[in-house]
Amino acid sequence: MFLWDFEALAFERVHVLQILEQATKQTHKVHSVEWRKAVLEFLREHKILRYVKLIGSSGSNQADVDQQTRHEDVVAHFILRFAFCRTRELQDWFIERELELFKLRYDSLSPDGVESFMKTTDFNLPAISDEEKNKVMSGLVQSTLGYTVEEIRNTDFYKVPFIKALSLVKSMSVYVHEGYAYVPRKELVFCVMLSYQENLNAGLRLAKIRLPSMKDDRLTSLLSQLNLNWFFKAIGLPLAEAIKYWRGEFCELIDEDTFNKNYLYYIKHANGTVRGKFNYKPLDCGQIISTSTGPGEYHSCSLKIWDAETMREDMSEFGISQDGSSEIADSASKGNYQKACALSIYITYILSKNALISVTRNFLISNIRDSGKKKQGRRFSSDEKIIINYYVKGNLTGYAGYLDTQNI
């Protein structure tokens, strides 16, 4: 595999994890039938069909998903361990999404698929015998939450060490006897998820230790480049212009041959023109504000991560008065980042001072409408270039969302 293949796989998996979060935000209860349906619909809509196949695999027939797809799935996961290991907030987000993805895939496994999977884990335990089940039947009937006597008789139970079934014990969902929890096959996934969560935590800690020794920082800057690439695409910036911008930025540090070899394919993938042609969409303000950054990273909201003095200096470069800069910095210091963003645009462009900026499209849409430009093939006006530059210069990649030109 080439380096750009790894980057493409990382792009794709980040997109999948964002889709899981998006489905949850639509008020669907996580792991409900509605939530699962929403996730699969989003994946199909964005043409991420390899994950539709992975999620739907029964696990009992290895031919239903080819070995290459499974290999790339594993590679993508471990790449993102490095991308999300830097802060506790990023780690928590990654772990939560990965557990959701794991449960989504586990729920598709057939009984044979479960048995096959368990052989690869610490839960390679046989189901208890009918003789043992009869001995503890009274306890199973009294303590196994949500199961009738008939269902208990027809369900395989596993004898799991108490410490590995804490979530089920805490919710009083299973029978516990002599240090073991008797777990129905269907609920065994929660024990495995606890073990997987511990594995993820340990893996992220190890990745964070190893990260400073990595000579190439491209993984650590993945999120910021994702955001800005998606923004360029969403506001209608032609691919050639996006490449021109990135070439200008990168070639201040590297030569053009290195840029073409190591970054060009990656930019094209972000724009959906190669390898699957995925339709990536930028994050909105709330998602960007909630994103944490490490030293030298700028993919969160700049009004959040900058100190007041740095913010005032930057604002002055855009002709904003000292009073205006102080007002913006004061709003940002109180956590009102979207209000601060609205103030900065109001002062610069005389827009509504009470606006709550959630996406920069408010400005760009009105500008495009006024100039009567079409969505396809248009060039940016000087005003459009100014506001795009405003969000890009000084690493202000907290760009506040994307321009939806569908209805223009």
C-alpha positions as CSV (number, residue, x, y, z in Angstrom):
1,M,0.0,0.0,0.0
2,F,1.2,3.6,-0.8
3,L,1.1,6.4,1.8
4,W,-1.9,8.0,0.1
5,D,-3.8,4.7,0.5
6,F,-3.3,4.9,4.3
7,E,-4.6,8.5,4.2
8,A,-7.6,7.6,2.1
9,L,-8.5,4.8,4.6
10,A,-8.1,7.2,7.5
11,F,-10.4,9.7,5.7
12,E,-13.0,7.1,5.2
13,R,-13.1,5.8,8.7
14,V,-13.3,9.4,10.2
15,H,-16.3,9.9,7.9
16,V,-17.9,6.6,9.2
17,L,-17.4,7.7,12.8
18,Q,-18.9,11.1,12.1
19,I,-21.9,9.4,10.5
20,L,-22.4,7.4,13.7
21,E,-22.4,10.6,15.7
22,Q,-24.8,12.2,13.2
23,A,-27.3,9.4,13.5
24,T,-27.2,9.8,17.3
25,K,-27.8,13.5,17.0
26,Q,-31.0,12.8,15.1
27,T,-32.5,11.8,18.4
28,H,-32.2,8.1,17.6
29,K,-31.4,5.9,20.6
30,V,-28.0,4.4,20.1
31,H,-28.2,0.8,18.9
32,S,-31.9,1.0,18.3
33,V,-33.4,-0.3,15.0
34,E,-34.0,3.3,13.9
35,W,-30.4,4.2,14.7
36,R,-29.0,1.3,12.8
37,K,-31.2,2.1,9.8
38,A,-30.1,5.7,9.8
39,V,-26.5,4.8,9.9
40,L,-26.8,2.4,7.0
41,E,-28.8,5.0,5.0
42,F,-26.1,7.6,5.6
43,L,-23.3,5.2,4.6
44,R,-25.2,4.3,1.3
45,E,-25.9,8.0,0.7
46,H,-22.2,8.8,0.9
47,K,-21.3,5.6,-1.1
48,I,-19.2,4.1,1.8
49,L,-20.2,0.7,0.7
50,R,-17.3,-1.3,2.2
51,Y,-18.6,-0.4,5.7
52,V,-22.2,-1.4,4.7
53,K,-20.8,-4.8,3.8
54,L,-18.6,-5.0,7.0
55,I,-21.5,-4.0,9.2
56,G,-23.8,-6.5,7.6
57,S,-21.4,-9.5,7.7
58,S,-22.7,-12.5,9.6
59,G,-19.1,-13.6,10.4
60,S,-20.0,-17.2,9.7
61,N,-18.8,-17.0,6.1
62,Q,-15.5,-15.3,5.5
63,A,-16.3,-15.0,1.8
64,D,-19.0,-12.4,2.4
65,V,-16.3,-9.8,3.0
66,D,-13.0,-10.2,1.2
67,Q,-9.7,-10.4,3.1
68,Q,-8.5,-7.1,1.6
69,T,-11.5,-5.2,3.0
70,R,-10.9,-6.7,6.5
71,H,-7.3,-5.8,6.3
72,E,-8.0,-2.2,5.3
73,D,-10.5,-1.9,8.1
74,V,-7.9,-2.9,10.7
75,V,-5.3,-0.5,9.1
76,A,-7.7,2.4,9.2
77,H,-8.5,1.8,12.9
78,F,-4.9,1.8,14.0
79,I,-4.1,4.9,11.9
80,L,-6.8,6.8,13.8
81,R,-5.4,5.7,17.1
82,F,-2.5,8.0,16.4
83,A,-4.8,10.8,15.1
84,F,-7.0,10.7,18.2
85,C,-4.5,10.0,21.0
86,R,-3.4,13.5,21.7
87,T,-6.0,14.7,24.2
88,R,-8.4,13.0,26.6
89,E,-11.4,14.6,24.8
90,L,-10.3,13.2,21.4
91,Q,-9.7,9.8,23.0
92,D,-13.2,9.8,24.5
93,W,-14.8,10.7,21.2
94,F,-12.9,8.0,19.3
95,I,-13.6,5.3,21.9
96,E,-17.3,6.1,22.0
97,R,-17.6,6.0,18.2
98,E,-15.5,2.8,17.9
99,L,-17.6,1.0,20.5
100,E,-20.7,2.0,18.6
101,L,-19.2,0.6,15.4
102,F,-18.2,-2.6,17.1
103,K,-21.7,-3.1,18.6
104,L,-23.2,-2.4,15.2
105,R,-21.1,-5.1,13.6
106,Y,-21.5,-7.6,16.4
107,D,-25.3,-7.4,16.2
108,S,-25.1,-8.8,12.6
109,L,-23.2,-11.9,13.6
110,S,-24.9,-15.3,13.4
111,P,-24.5,-17.8,16.2
112,D,-21.6,-19.4,14.3
113,G,-20.2,-16.0,13.7
114,V,-20.3,-15.2,17.4
115,E,-18.5,-18.5,18.2
116,S,-15.9,-17.8,15.6
117,F,-15.3,-14.3,16.9
118,M,-15.1,-15.4,20.6
119,K,-12.2,-17.7,19.7
120,T,-10.2,-14.6,18.9
121,T,-10.9,-12.9,22.3
122,D,-10.4,-13.4,26.0
123,F,-14.0,-14.8,26.0
124,N,-13.2,-18.0,24.3
125,L,-15.5,-19.8,26.8
126,P,-17.9,-22.6,25.9
127,A,-21.6,-22.2,26.7
128,I,-22.5,-23.9,30.0
129,S,-23.9,-27.4,29.7
130,D,-27.6,-28.2,30.1
131,E,-26.8,-30.0,33.4
132,E,-25.2,-26.8,34.9
133,K,-28.0,-24.7,33.5
134,N,-30.6,-26.9,35.3
135,K,-28.6,-26.5,38.6
136,V,-28.8,-22.7,38.4
137,M,-32.1,-22.4,36.7
138,S,-33.8,-20.8,39.7
139,G,-31.2,-18.0,39.8
140,L,-31.3,-17.5,36.0
141,V,-35.1,-17.1,36.1
142,Q,-35.0,-14.7,39.0
143,S,-32.1,-12.6,37.8
144,T,-31.9,-12.6,34.0
145,L,-33.5,-9.3,33.1
146,G,-36.0,-9.4,30.2
147,Y,-36.0,-13.2,29.6
148,T,-39.0,-15.5,30.0
149,V,-38.5,-19.1,31.4
150,E,-38.9,-20.5,27.9
151,E,-36.3,-18.0,26.5
152,I,-33.9,-19.0,29.2
153,R,-34.3,-22.7,28.4
154,N,-33.6,-22.0,24.7
155,T,-30.7,-19.5,25.2
156,D,-27.0,-20.4,25.5
157,F,-25.5,-18.9,28.7
158,Y,-21.8,-18.2,29.4
159,K,-20.0,-18.3,32.7
160,V,-18.0,-15.1,32.8
161,P,-15.7,-13.9,35.6
162,F,-17.6,-11.2,37.6
163,I,-15.0,-8.5,36.9
164,K,-15.5,-8.9,33.1
165,A,-19.3,-8.3,33.3
166,L,-19.4,-5.2,35.5
167,S,-22.0,-3.3,33.4
168,L,-24.4,-6.2,33.5
169,V,-23.9,-6.8,37.2
170,K,-24.3,-3.1,37.9
171,S,-27.7,-3.0,36.1
172,M,-28.7,-6.3,37.8
173,S,-29.3,-7.9,34.5
174,V,-27.7,-11.3,35.1
175,Y,-27.4,-14.0,37.7
176,V,-24.2,-13.9,39.8
177,H,-23.0,-17.0,41.7
178,E,-19.6,-17.7,43.3
179,G,-17.8,-14.9,41.5
180,Y,-19.2,-15.7,38.0
181,A,-21.9,-13.9,36.0
182,Y,-24.2,-16.1,33.9
183,V,-24.5,-14.1,30.7
184,P,-27.0,-14.9,27.9
185,R,-25.4,-15.1,24.4
186,K,-27.1,-11.8,23.3
187,E,-25.8,-9.9,26.3
188,L,-22.2,-11.2,26.0
189,V,-21.4,-8.3,23.7
190,F,-21.4,-5.9,26.7
191,C,-18.7,-8.0,28.4
192,V,-16.7,-8.0,25.2
193,M,-17.2,-4.2,24.8
194,L,-15.9,-3.6,28.3
195,S,-12.7,-5.5,27.4
196,Y,-12.5,-3.7,24.0
197,Q,-12.8,-0.4,25.8
198,E,-9.9,-1.3,28.1
199,N,-7.9,-2.3,25.1
200,L,-8.6,1.0,23.3
201,N,-7.6,3.0,26.3
202,A,-4.4,1.2,26.6
203,G,-3.7,1.4,22.9
204,L,-4.3,5.2,22.8
205,R,-2.0,5.7,25.8
206,L,0.7,3.7,24.0
207,A,0.1,5.7,20.7
208,K,0.4,9.0,22.6
209,I,3.8,7.9,24.0
210,R,5.0,6.8,20.6
211,L,3.7,9.9,18.7
212,P,6.5,12.4,19.5
213,S,9.0,10.0,18.0
214,M,7.2,9.9,14.7
215,K,9.2,11.9,12.1
216,D,6.2,12.6,9.9
217,D,3.5,14.7,11.5
218,R,0.9,14.3,8.8
219,L,-1.2,12.0,10.9
220,T,-1.4,14.5,13.7
221,S,-2.5,17.3,11.3
222,L,-5.1,15.0,9.6
223,L,-8.1,16.7,11.2
224,S,-7.2,20.2,10.3
225,Q,-6.5,19.3,6.7
226,L,-9.8,17.3,6.6
227,N,-11.8,20.3,7.7
228,L,-10.3,22.8,5.3
229,N,-10.3,20.5,2.3
230,W,-14.0,19.8,2.9
231,F,-14.8,23.5,3.3
232,F,-13.1,24.3,0.0
233,K,-15.2,21.7,-1.7
234,A,-18.4,22.7,-0.1
235,I,-18.2,26.4,-1.0
236,G,-17.6,25.4,-4.6
237,L,-13.9,26.1,-4.9
238,P,-12.7,24.3,-8.0
239,L,-10.2,21.4,-7.4
240,A,-7.6,23.2,-9.4
241,E,-7.8,26.2,-7.1
242,A,-7.7,24.1,-4.0
243,I,-4.6,22.4,-5.3
244,K,-3.1,25.8,-6.1
245,Y,-3.8,26.9,-2.5
246,W,-2.3,23.8,-0.9
247,R,0.7,23.9,-3.2
248,G,1.4,27.4,-2.2
249,E,1.2,26.6,1.5
250,F,3.2,23.4,1.4
251,C,5.9,24.5,-1.0
252,E,7.0,27.1,1.5
253,L,8.4,24.1,3.4
254,I,8.9,21.3,0.8
255,D,9.7,21.1,-2.9
256,E,7.0,20.6,-5.5
257,D,8.0,17.1,-6.3
258,T,7.5,16.1,-2.6
259,F,4.1,17.8,-2.6
260,N,3.0,16.0,-5.8
261,K,4.2,12.6,-4.4
262,N,3.0,12.9,-0.8
263,Y,0.0,15.2,-0.8
264,L,-1.6,15.7,-4.2
265,Y,-3.5,12.4,-4.2
266,Y,-4.7,13.1,-0.7
267,I,-6.2,16.4,-1.7
268,K,-7.9,14.9,-4.7
269,H,-9.4,12.2,-2.4
270,A,-10.7,14.9,0.0
271,N,-12.5,16.5,-3.0
272,G,-14.1,13.2,-3.9
273,T,-12.4,12.8,-7.3
274,V,-10.5,9.5,-6.7
275,R,-10.7,6.2,-4.8
276,G,-14.4,5.8,-4.3
277,K,-15.3,9.4,-4.9
278,F,-16.8,9.9,-1.5
279,N,-19.0,13.0,-0.8
280,Y,-17.4,14.3,2.3
281,K,-19.1,17.2,4.2
282,P,-17.5,19.7,6.5
283,L,-18.3,20.0,10.2
284,D,-20.6,22.7,11.5
285,C,-19.7,25.2,14.2
286,G,-20.8,23.1,17.1
287,Q,-18.7,20.1,16.0
288,I,-15.7,22.3,15.4
289,I,-16.0,24.1,18.7
290,S,-16.2,20.8,20.6
291,T,-13.0,19.5,18.9
292,S,-9.8,19.7,21.0
293,T,-6.4,20.6,19.6
294,G,-2.8,19.9,20.6
295,P,0.2,22.2,20.2
296,G,0.6,23.4,16.7
297,E,-2.9,22.3,15.6
298,Y,-5.7,24.6,14.5
299,H,-8.6,22.5,13.4
300,S,-10.8,23.7,16.3
301,C,-12.5,27.1,16.5
302,S,-9.7,29.7,16.6
303,L,-11.8,32.0,18.8
304,K,-11.7,29.2,21.3
305,I,-8.1,28.2,21.2
306,W,-6.4,31.7,20.9
307,D,-5.6,33.8,24.0
308,A,-7.1,37.3,24.1
309,E,-3.8,39.0,23.2
310,T,-3.2,36.9,20.1
311,M,-6.8,37.4,19.1
312,R,-6.5,41.2,19.3
313,E,-3.3,41.2,17.3
314,D,-4.9,39.1,14.5
315,M,-8.1,41.2,14.5
316,S,-6.0,44.4,14.0
317,E,-4.6,42.9,10.8
318,F,-8.1,42.9,9.4
319,G,-8.7,46.6,10.2
320,I,-10.8,45.9,13.3
321,S,-10.5,48.6,15.9
322,Q,-9.2,48.1,19.4
323,D,-12.7,48.5,20.8
324,G,-14.0,46.0,18.4
325,S,-11.2,43.5,19.1
326,S,-11.8,43.8,22.8
327,E,-15.6,43.2,22.4
328,I,-14.8,40.1,20.3
329,A,-12.2,38.8,22.7
330,D,-14.6,39.4,25.7
331,S,-17.3,37.3,24.1
332,A,-14.9,34.5,23.3
333,S,-13.4,34.5,26.8
334,K,-17.0,33.9,28.1
335,G,-17.4,30.9,25.8
336,N,-19.7,32.7,23.4
337,Y,-17.6,31.7,20.4
338,Q,-20.4,31.9,17.8
339,K,-21.4,35.3,19.1
340,A,-17.7,36.4,18.8
341,C,-17.6,35.1,15.3
342,A,-20.8,37.1,14.4
343,L,-19.3,40.2,16.0
344,S,-16.1,39.9,13.9
345,I,-18.1,39.6,10.7
346,Y,-20.5,42.3,11.7
347,I,-17.7,44.7,12.4
348,T,-15.9,43.8,9.1
349,Y,-18.9,43.5,6.8
350,I,-21.7,45.4,8.6
351,L,-24.0,42.4,9.0
352,S,-26.5,41.9,11.8
353,K,-24.8,42.3,15.1
354,N,-27.2,39.9,16.8
355,A,-26.6,37.1,14.3
356,L,-25.5,33.7,15.6
357,I,-23.1,32.3,13.1
358,S,-23.3,28.5,12.7
359,V,-22.1,28.4,9.1
360,T,-20.3,31.0,6.9
361,R,-22.8,30.3,4.2
362,N,-25.0,33.2,5.5
363,F,-22.4,35.7,4.1
364,L,-21.4,33.8,1.0
365,I,-25.0,32.9,-0.1
366,S,-26.1,36.5,0.0
367,N,-23.0,37.5,-1.9
368,I,-23.5,34.9,-4.6
369,R,-27.2,35.7,-5.0
370,D,-26.5,39.5,-5.3
371,S,-23.9,38.8,-8.0
372,G,-26.2,36.4,-9.8
373,K,-23.6,33.7,-10.1
374,K,-24.3,30.1,-10.8
375,K,-23.2,27.2,-8.6
376,Q,-21.2,25.5,-11.3
377,G,-18.1,27.0,-12.8
378,R,-18.2,30.3,-11.0
379,R,-15.3,32.4,-9.8
380,F,-15.1,33.9,-6.4
381,S,-15.6,37.7,-6.1
382,S,-13.1,39.8,-4.2
383,D,-15.5,39.9,-1.2
384,E,-15.8,36.1,-1.2
385,K,-12.0,35.8,-1.4
386,I,-11.7,38.2,1.6
387,I,-14.0,36.2,3.8
388,I,-12.5,32.9,2.8
389,N,-9.0,34.4,3.4
390,Y,-10.3,35.6,6.8
391,Y,-11.1,32.1,7.9
392,V,-7.9,30.6,6.4
393,K,-5.2,33.1,7.2
394,G,-3.4,32.7,10.5
395,N,-4.5,29.1,10.5
396,L,-8.1,30.2,11.2
397,T,-9.4,26.8,10.0
398,G,-12.2,27.0,12.5
399,Y,-14.2,28.0,9.4
400,A,-17.6,27.6,10.9
401,G,-19.2,25.1,8.6
402,Y,-19.9,25.0,4.9
403,L,-21.8,26.6,2.1
404,D,-24.8,24.7,0.9
405,T,-25.4,26.0,-2.6
406,Q,-28.1,23.5,-3.5
407,N,-31.0,26.0,-3.3
408,I,-29.1,29.0,-4.8
